[in-house]
Amino acid sequence: GFVCESDETALGVIAALKDRGYKIPEDFSVVGYDGLPGISKMLTTIVQDTDKIAAKAASMLELAMLGEQPVGAVVPITLKLGQST
């Protein structure tokens, strides 16, 4: 199977595999990353909460500007199952 760094790449991988006669997901599973709207039924993808990421980044930047040491943060992700796995 394939785990791709973006949904766009995953869609390209699916197209290339289909061009070569492979069936998705029977022959290969493909997972994207980004959770682009409108393709979630077709593609299994990892979705990031960009609002939470932006809020954490702004908070860390504010701490750094105040001379404090920002603490790393983990923002959970979600796996949205589609037809590619």
Steps between C-alpha positions, in 0.01 A plus 500: 500500500584868485490770765540835326601839640195669349159420358608634161790254488271217611258580216792495256616163633147362461481629141840352412411163651165491319677589171710187552194284556507475878185516708474719809475375777506137385860512370634804689378718785570873479485753784531876462566781747310829529133406492413714202126571477306315235719192465458337840266228372744396230828527690604384844676801646654633819330823607673774697313758706658806339317739734655330805842493331476874426388580855786296651752663265375850588520420871855368465604805298352731762697324775820527298441872440458546876837333554353179638586152380207357305408141578437263210145393432328200347182551303304178443420383149207300368498214250205534260438171324417516132485257211878483449567258788 
